[in-house]
């Protein structure tokens, strides 16, 4: 039959618990396995979703057959209901990792000169930065998602040999306002009741972490690490109008973010966006 290749395959029933109605050893010998629902097509959507997810997670399943079970001929039949996003995107994880580094000349930084928040620009003759960042996102269908990110700066050195604005040589010191690490975590849930309709908005919780950092080139004023928690709610008021409500820093952190200035307390914001 060259140049054609004949494949061996089977269509197998998806049982009520999501298992396949065939021997695992037999399925392992086949080239293509189509898993389909042929019974209890009126199962409630949450149960049908779990049933299909279990079937597609079977390592032998290659194709999910006639998902809705709809009949077009004769009197017809209403399709089965389930969350298609959960079935097709179940536990999809995206992960990225990046290593970065830079050696710079003539880096301009603003250096605090008093407790009143006054700054003067200062030229760092040479600087070296080495770091890495990572991000992981996990989508549980179209309704729930989690995203976490982390950036670390293990190396952030001032390599200049000229004295700074205060006449101090800072060679080897850590760069001003370069945190040891930053991290974020966001958990969101799409708002809406019908899994087959577009979501009406999003509800989520946001966490932010900022590691310790120095507020001066001499590395005298150390700013401690801090973490904040926030919430956000967005709603589509119309196809072209979105309303976003945010509450940040629910824990009311007051750790200095800039020398002499604490992080703002709990803040509220409202944003109206035209699409």
C-alpha atoms as a printed R data frame, in Angstrom:
    type eleno elety resid chain resno       x      y      z
1   ATOM     1    CA   UNK     A     1   0.000  0.000  0.000
2   ATOM     2    CA   UNK     A     2   3.004  2.300 -0.233
3   ATOM     3    CA   UNK     A     3   3.227  5.262  0.056
4   ATOM     4    CA   UNK     A     4   0.129  5.011  2.295
5   ATOM     5    CA   UNK     A     5   0.184  3.813  5.892
6   ATOM     6    CA   UNK     A     6  -2.769  1.954  7.351
7   ATOM     7    CA   UNK     A     7  -3.466  2.819 10.989
8   ATOM     8    CA   UNK     A     8  -5.296  0.639 13.483
9   ATOM     9    CA   UNK     A     9  -7.909  2.384 15.582
10  ATOM    10    CA   UNK     A    10 -11.150  2.151 17.504
11  ATOM    11    CA   UNK     A    11 -13.984  4.297 18.809
12  ATOM    12    CA   UNK     A    12 -14.516  3.523 22.474
13  ATOM    13    CA   UNK     A    13 -17.320  4.486 24.832
14  ATOM    14    CA   UNK     A    14 -16.750  6.944 27.657
15  ATOM    15    CA   UNK     A    15 -18.379  5.422 30.729
16  ATOM    16    CA   UNK     A    16 -20.245  7.409 33.358
17  ATOM    17    CA   UNK     A    17 -17.136  7.860 35.525
18  ATOM    18    CA   UNK     A    18 -15.000  8.962 32.562
19  ATOM    19    CA   UNK     A    19 -13.123  5.694 32.115
20  ATOM    20    CA   UNK     A    20 -12.887  4.064 28.683
21  ATOM    21    CA   UNK     A    21 -14.909  0.928 28.016
22  ATOM    22    CA   UNK     A    22 -11.998 -1.136 26.719
23  ATOM    23    CA   UNK     A    23  -8.988 -3.001 28.017
24  ATOM    24    CA   UNK     A    24  -5.973 -0.736 28.588
25  ATOM    25    CA   UNK     A    25  -3.596 -3.256 27.042
26  ATOM    26    CA   UNK     A    26  -5.636 -3.321 23.828
27  ATOM    27    CA   UNK     A    27  -5.816  0.492 23.657
28  ATOM    28    CA   UNK     A    28  -2.038  0.680 24.028
29  ATOM    29    CA   UNK     A    29  -1.586 -1.420 20.861
30  ATOM    30    CA   UNK     A    30  -3.722  0.874 18.660
31  ATOM    31    CA   UNK     A    31  -2.562  3.858 16.623
32  ATOM    32    CA   UNK     A    32  -5.691  5.992 17.080
33  ATOM    33    CA   UNK     A    33  -8.289  5.925 19.872
34  ATOM    34    CA   UNK     A    34 -11.468  8.016 19.542
35  ATOM    35    CA   UNK     A    35 -13.301  8.403 22.860
36  ATOM    36    CA   UNK     A    36 -17.003  9.296 22.660
37  ATOM    37    CA   UNK     A    37 -20.011  9.628 24.944
38  ATOM    38    CA   UNK     A    38 -22.908  7.375 23.859
39  ATOM    39    CA   UNK     A    39 -24.968  7.116 27.030
40  ATOM    40    CA   UNK     A    40 -26.523  9.407 29.652
41  ATOM    41    CA   UNK     A    41 -26.246 12.399 27.341
42  ATOM    42    CA   UNK     A    42 -28.549 14.440 29.606
43  ATOM    43    CA   UNK     A    43 -26.111 14.395 32.493
44  ATOM    44    CA   UNK     A    44 -25.812 17.716 34.351
45  ATOM    45    CA   UNK     A    45 -23.090 20.004 32.994
46  ATOM    46    CA   UNK     A    46 -20.671 19.767 35.988
47  ATOM    47    CA   UNK     A    47 -20.830 15.955 35.986
48  ATOM    48    CA   UNK     A    48 -20.506 15.773 32.185
49  ATOM    49    CA   UNK     A    49 -17.498 18.102 32.317
50  ATOM    50    CA   UNK     A    50 -15.730 15.905 34.885
51  ATOM    51    CA   UNK     A    51 -16.621 12.827 32.817
52  ATOM    52    CA   UNK     A    52 -15.039 14.247 29.644
53  ATOM    53    CA   UNK     A    53 -11.983 15.601 31.460
54  ATOM    54    CA   UNK     A    54 -11.300 12.136 32.867
55  ATOM    55    CA   UNK     A    55 -11.585 10.669 29.360
56  ATOM    56    CA   UNK     A    56  -9.192 13.128 27.681
57  ATOM    57    CA   UNK     A    57  -6.694 12.672 30.516
58  ATOM    58    CA   UNK     A    58  -6.440  8.992 29.635
59  ATOM    59    CA   UNK     A    59  -3.034  8.627 27.955
60  ATOM    60    CA   UNK     A    60  -4.547  6.438 25.214
61  ATOM    61    CA   UNK     A    61  -7.154  9.009 24.091
62  ATOM    62    CA   UNK     A    62  -6.208 10.710 20.823
63  ATOM    63    CA   UNK     A    63  -9.508 12.222 19.700
64  ATOM    64    CA   UNK     A    64 -12.673 13.254 21.570
65  ATOM    65    CA   UNK     A    65 -15.577 12.232 19.351
66  ATOM    66    CA   UNK     A    66 -18.885 14.111 18.733
67  ATOM    67    CA   UNK     A    67 -18.660 15.987 22.027
68  ATOM    68    CA   UNK     A    68 -22.188 17.399 22.141
69  ATOM    69    CA   UNK     A    69 -24.040 14.275 20.969
70  ATOM    70    CA   UNK     A    70 -26.364 16.491 18.925
71  ATOM    71    CA   UNK     A    71 -28.654 14.887 16.312
72  ATOM    72    CA   UNK     A    72 -29.367 16.841 13.127
73  ATOM    73    CA   UNK     A    73 -31.679 14.369 11.374
74  ATOM    74    CA   UNK     A    74 -35.236 13.486 12.316
75  ATOM    75    CA   UNK     A    75 -36.611 15.198 15.391
76  ATOM    76    CA   UNK     A    76 -33.113 16.154 16.436
77  ATOM    77    CA   UNK     A    77 -31.759 16.210 19.947
78  ATOM    78    CA   UNK     A    78 -30.460 18.985 22.168
79  ATOM    79    CA   UNK     A    79 -26.672 18.878 22.612
80  ATOM    80    CA   UNK     A    80 -25.079 17.772 25.856
81  ATOM    81    CA   UNK     A    81 -23.975 20.615 28.121
82  ATOM    82    CA   UNK     A    82 -20.474 20.896 29.576
83  ATOM    83    CA   UNK     A    83 -17.720 23.465 30.054
84  ATOM    84    CA   UNK     A    84 -15.818 23.214 26.785
85  ATOM    85    CA   UNK     A    85 -13.019 25.416 28.121
86  ATOM    86    CA   UNK     A    86 -12.314 23.072 31.007
87  ATOM    87    CA   UNK     A    87 -12.371 20.019 28.728
88  ATOM    88    CA   UNK     A    88 -10.134 21.445 25.990
89  ATOM    89    CA   UNK     A    89  -7.800 23.515 28.179
90  ATOM    90    CA   UNK     A    90  -7.747 21.457 31.334
91  ATOM    91    CA   UNK     A    91  -4.600 22.008 33.404
92  ATOM    92    CA   UNK     A    92  -2.629 23.706 30.659
93  ATOM    93    CA   UNK     A    93   0.553 25.043 32.238
94  ATOM    94    CA   UNK     A    94   2.750 27.666 30.597
95  ATOM    95    CA   UNK     A    95   6.159 28.264 32.137
96  ATOM    96    CA   UNK     A    96   9.031 30.529 31.103
97  ATOM    97    CA   UNK     A    97  12.446 31.169 32.601
98  ATOM    98    CA   UNK     A    98  14.876 33.905 31.599
99  ATOM    99    CA   UNK     A    99  18.422 34.673 32.665
100 ATOM   100    CA   UNK     A   100  19.656 38.182 31.994
101 ATOM   101    CA   UNK     A   101  22.681 40.329 32.584
102 ATOM   102    CA   UNK     A   102  24.009 43.732 31.646
103 ATOM   103    CA   UNK     A   103  27.184 45.733 32.120
104 ATOM   104    CA   UNK     A   104  26.496 49.430 31.760
105 ATOM   105    CA   UNK     A   105  28.448 52.659 31.736
106 ATOM   106    CA   UNK     A   106  27.183 56.064 32.833
107 ATOM   107    CA   UNK     A   107  24.098 54.782 34.661
108 ATOM   108    CA   UNK     A   108  22.138 57.731 36.063
109 ATOM   109    CA   UNK     A   109  20.423 57.181 39.426
110 ATOM   110    CA   UNK     A   110  18.590 59.601 41.705
111 ATOM   111    CA   UNK     A   111  20.185 59.768 45.132
112 ATOM   112    CA   UNK     A   112  18.383 61.060 48.233
113 ATOM   113    CA   UNK     A   113  20.088 64.057 49.809
114 ATOM   114    CA   UNK     A   114  17.788 64.613 52.806
115 ATOM   115    CA   UNK     A   115  14.781 63.202 54.679
116 ATOM   116    CA   UNK     A   116  12.433 65.560 52.842
117 ATOM   117    CA   UNK     A   117  12.484 63.469 49.708
118 ATOM   118    CA   UNK     A   118  14.870 65.652 47.731
119 ATOM   119    CA   UNK     A   119  17.028 63.889 45.140
120 ATOM   120    CA   UNK     A   120  19.947 64.732 42.905
121 ATOM   121    CA   UNK     A   121  20.980 62.768 39.819
122 ATOM   122    CA   UNK     A   122  24.216 60.863 40.262
123 ATOM   123    CA   UNK     A   123  26.302 59.183 37.592
124 ATOM   124    CA   UNK     A   124  27.293 55.589 38.347
125 ATOM   125    CA   UNK     A   125  30.317 55.135 36.097
126 ATOM   126    CA   UNK     A   126  29.989 51.348 35.799
127 ATOM   127    CA   UNK     A   127  27.368 48.862 36.953
128 ATOM   128    CA   UNK     A   128  26.807 45.122 36.619
129 ATOM   129    CA   UNK     A   129  23.448 43.373 36.898
130 ATOM   130    CA   UNK     A   130  22.808 39.626 36.756
131 ATOM   131    CA   UNK     A   131  19.434 38.071 37.373
132 ATOM   132    CA   UNK     A   132  16.752 35.627 36.395
133 ATOM   133    CA   UNK     A   133  12.999 35.650 36.085
134 ATOM   134    CA   UNK     A   134  10.396 32.917 35.940
135 ATOM   135    CA   UNK     A   135   6.680 32.886 35.256
136 ATOM   136    CA   UNK     A   136   4.151 30.077 35.544
137 ATOM   137    CA   UNK     A   137   0.504 30.269 34.543
138 ATOM   138    CA   UNK     A   138  -2.093 27.557 34.897
139 ATOM   139    CA   UNK     A   139  -5.490 27.794 33.207
140 ATOM   140    CA   UNK     A   140  -8.296 25.647 34.553
141 ATOM   141    CA   UNK     A   141 -10.534 25.988 31.527
142 ATOM   142    CA   UNK     A   142 -11.935 29.381 30.610
143 ATOM   143    CA   UNK     A   143 -13.147 30.267 34.105
144 ATOM   144    CA   UNK     A   144 -10.213 30.018 36.508
145 ATOM   145    CA   UNK     A   145  -6.545 30.884 36.217
146 ATOM   146    CA   UNK     A   146  -3.418 31.294 38.337
147 ATOM   147    CA   UNK     A   147  -0.260 33.167 37.409
148 ATOM   148    CA   UNK     A   148   2.914 33.522 39.463
149 ATOM   149    CA   UNK     A   149   6.117 35.374 38.602
150 ATOM   150    CA   UNK     A   150   9.468 35.847 40.302
151 ATOM   151    CA   UNK     A   151  12.472 38.007 39.453
152 ATOM   152    CA   UNK     A   152  15.719 37.778 41.366
153 ATOM   153    CA   UNK     A   153  18.731 40.092 41.213
154 ATOM   154    CA   UNK     A   154  21.571 38.194 42.882
155 ATOM   155    CA   UNK     A   155  24.104 40.594 41.352
156 ATOM   156    CA   UNK     A   156  23.526 44.351 41.162
157 ATOM   157    CA   UNK     A   157  26.915 45.952 41.777
158 ATOM   158    CA   UNK     A   158  28.221 49.458 41.495
159 ATOM   159    CA   UNK     A   159  31.630 49.085 39.846
160 ATOM   160    CA   UNK     A   160  32.498 52.773 39.547
161 ATOM   161    CA   UNK     A   161  35.740 53.951 41.116
162 ATOM   162    CA   UNK     A   162  34.911 57.652 41.338
163 ATOM   163    CA   UNK     A   163  33.473 59.026 44.637
164 ATOM   164    CA   UNK     A   164  29.712 59.472 44.812
165 ATOM   165    CA   UNK     A   165  27.891 62.694 45.623
166 ATOM   166    CA   UNK     A   166  28.958 62.403 49.258
167 ATOM   167    CA   UNK     A   167  32.600 61.783 48.386
168 ATOM   168    CA   UNK     A   168  32.418 58.055 49.187
169 ATOM   169    CA   UNK     A   169  33.795 55.374 46.880
170 ATOM   170    CA   UNK     A   170  31.073 52.729 46.521
171 ATOM   171    CA   UNK     A   171  32.832 50.106 44.397
172 ATOM   172    CA   UNK     A   172  31.253 46.717 45.021
173 ATOM   173    CA   UNK     A   173  28.193 48.084 46.805
174 ATOM   174    CA   UNK     A   174  24.683 47.147 45.741
175 ATOM   175    CA   UNK     A   175  22.948 49.506 43.348
176 ATOM   176    CA   UNK     A   176  20.478 51.890 44.879
177 ATOM   177    CA   UNK     A   177  16.819 50.788 44.855
178 ATOM   178    CA   UNK     A   178  17.605 47.461 43.204
179 ATOM   179    CA   UNK     A   179  15.580 44.908 45.255
180 ATOM   180    CA   UNK     A   180  16.961 41.446 45.898
181 ATOM   181    CA   UNK     A   181  13.795 40.025 44.364
182 ATOM   182    CA   UNK     A   182  10.227 40.782 43.355
183 ATOM   183    CA   UNK     A   183   7.344 38.337 43.077
184 ATOM   184    CA   UNK     A   184   3.670 38.419 42.161
185 ATOM   185    CA   UNK     A   185   0.782 35.980 42.408
186 ATOM   186    CA   UNK     A   186  -2.575 36.488 40.723
187 ATOM   187    CA   UNK     A   187  -5.604 34.245 41.035
188 ATOM   188    CA   UNK     A   188  -8.586 35.156 38.897
189 ATOM   189    CA   UNK     A   189 -12.005 33.808 38.086
190 ATOM   190    CA   UNK     A   190 -14.148 34.815 35.152
191 ATOM   191    CA   UNK     A   191 -17.584 35.992 36.252
192 ATOM   192    CA   UNK     A   192 -20.652 34.547 34.546
193 ATOM   193    CA   UNK     A   193 -23.043 31.672 34.979
194 ATOM   194    CA   UNK     A   194 -23.387 30.149 31.517
195 ATOM   195    CA   UNK     A   195 -20.185 28.386 30.391
196 ATOM   196    CA   UNK     A   196 -21.258 28.806 26.757
197 ATOM   197    CA   UNK     A   197 -21.603 32.585 26.996
198 ATOM   198    CA   UNK     A   198 -18.906 35.233 27.160
199 ATOM   199    CA   UNK     A   199 -17.897 36.090 30.722
200 ATOM   200    CA   UNK     A   200 -19.323 39.325 32.114
201 ATOM   201    CA   UNK     A   201 -16.124 40.230 33.956
202 ATOM   202    CA   UNK     A   202 -13.358 39.012 36.225
203 ATOM   203    CA   UNK     A   203 -12.763 38.694 39.981
204 ATOM   204    CA   UNK     A   204  -9.269 38.232 41.327
205 ATOM   205    CA   UNK     A   205  -6.776 38.479 44.153
206 ATOM   206    CA   UNK     A   206  -3.268 39.912 43.699
207 ATOM   207    CA   UNK     A   207  -0.200 39.435 45.896
208 ATOM   208    CA   UNK     A   208   3.002 41.469 45.550
209 ATOM   209    CA   UNK     A   209   6.371 40.922 47.228
210 ATOM   210    CA   UNK     A   210   9.354 43.287 47.080
211 ATOM   211    CA   UNK     A   211  12.649 42.218 48.626
212 ATOM   212    CA   UNK     A   212  15.023 44.344 50.643
213 ATOM   213    CA   UNK     A   213  16.848 47.184 48.927
214 ATOM   214    CA   UNK     A   214  19.182 50.045 49.750
215 ATOM   215    CA   UNK     A   215  18.117 53.672 49.518
216 ATOM   216    CA   UNK     A   216  21.638 55.003 48.987
217 ATOM   217    CA   UNK     A   217  24.817 54.133 47.124
218 ATOM   218    CA   UNK     A   218  26.738 53.767 50.391
219 ATOM   219    CA   UNK     A   219  24.391 50.916 51.397
220 ATOM   220    CA   UNK     A   220  23.651 52.495 54.768
221 ATOM   221    CA   UNK     A   221  19.869 52.913 54.597
222 ATOM   222    CA   UNK     A   222  18.364 49.442 54.173
223 ATOM   223    CA   UNK     A   223  14.692 49.260 53.270
224 ATOM   224    CA   UNK     A   224  13.103 46.030 54.537
225 ATOM   225    CA   UNK     A   225  11.092 43.655 52.322
226 ATOM   226    CA   UNK     A   226   7.334 43.923 52.246
227 ATOM   227    CA   UNK     A   227   4.291 42.197 50.771
228 ATOM   228    CA   UNK     A   228   0.839 43.464 49.913
229 ATOM   229    CA   UNK     A   229  -2.498 41.878 49.057
230 ATOM   230    CA   UNK     A   230  -5.103 43.354 46.739
231 ATOM   231    CA   UNK     A   231  -8.440 42.542 45.146
232 ATOM   232    CA   UNK     A   232  -9.908 43.518 41.802
233 ATOM   233    CA   UNK     A   233 -13.339 43.232 40.227
234 ATOM   234    CA   UNK     A   234 -14.114 44.090 36.617
235 ATOM   235    CA   UNK     A   235 -17.436 44.076 34.812
236 ATOM   236    CA   UNK     A   236 -18.348 44.574 31.173
237 ATOM   237    CA   UNK     A   237 -21.105 47.179 31.312
238 ATOM   238    CA   UNK     A   238 -21.573 46.889 27.559
239 ATOM   239    CA   UNK     A   239 -19.674 45.417 24.598
240 ATOM   240    CA   UNK     A   240 -17.607 48.620 24.559
241 ATOM   241    CA   UNK     A   241 -17.431 49.675 28.219
242 ATOM   242    CA   UNK     A   242 -15.603 48.059 31.158
243 ATOM   243    CA   UNK     A   243 -15.572 49.040 34.834
244 ATOM   244    CA   UNK     A   244 -12.634 48.044 37.065
245 ATOM   245    CA   UNK     A   245 -12.616 48.354 40.866
246 ATOM   246    CA   UNK     A   246  -9.342 47.757 42.756
247 ATOM   247    CA   UNK     A   247  -8.408 47.621 46.419
248 ATOM   248    CA   UNK     A   248  -4.641 47.460 46.971
249 ATOM   249    CA   UNK     A   249  -2.569 46.881 50.099
250 ATOM   250    CA   UNK     A   250  -5.358 45.378 52.201
251 ATOM   251    CA   UNK     A   251  -2.827 44.621 54.953
252 ATOM   252    CA   UNK     A   252  -2.082 48.369 55.229
253 ATOM   253    CA   UNK     A   253   1.695 47.938 54.932
254 ATOM   254    CA   UNK     A   254   3.688 51.083 55.789
255 ATOM   255    CA   UNK     A   255   7.198 49.924 54.915
256 ATOM   256    CA   UNK     A   256   9.240 52.637 53.133
257 ATOM   257    CA   UNK     A   257   9.391 52.111 49.396
258 ATOM   258    CA   UNK     A   258  11.436 55.248 48.813
259 ATOM   259    CA   UNK     A   259  13.699 56.686 51.503
260 ATOM   260    CA   UNK     A   260  11.583 58.957 53.691
261 ATOM   261    CA   UNK     A   261   8.311 57.937 52.084
262 ATOM   262    CA   UNK     A   262   6.273 54.930 53.301
263 ATOM   263    CA   UNK     A   263   4.217 52.722 51.031
264 ATOM   264    CA   UNK     A   264   0.711 54.086 50.790
265 ATOM   265    CA   UNK     A   265  -1.879 52.433 53.001
266 ATOM   266    CA   UNK     A   266  -4.960 50.713 51.653
267 ATOM   267    CA   UNK     A   267  -5.916 52.394 48.384
268 ATOM   268    CA   UNK     A   268  -9.049 52.249 46.262
269 ATOM   269    CA   UNK     A   269  -9.248 52.958 42.556
270 ATOM   270    CA   UNK     A   270 -11.968 53.004 39.923
271 ATOM   271    CA   UNK     A   271 -11.275 52.836 36.188
272 ATOM   272    CA   UNK     A   272 -13.740 53.087 33.339
273 ATOM   273    CA   UNK     A   273 -12.407 51.878 29.970
274 ATOM   274    CA   UNK     A   274 -13.967 52.358 26.560
275 ATOM   275    CA   UNK     A   275 -13.065 49.606 24.120
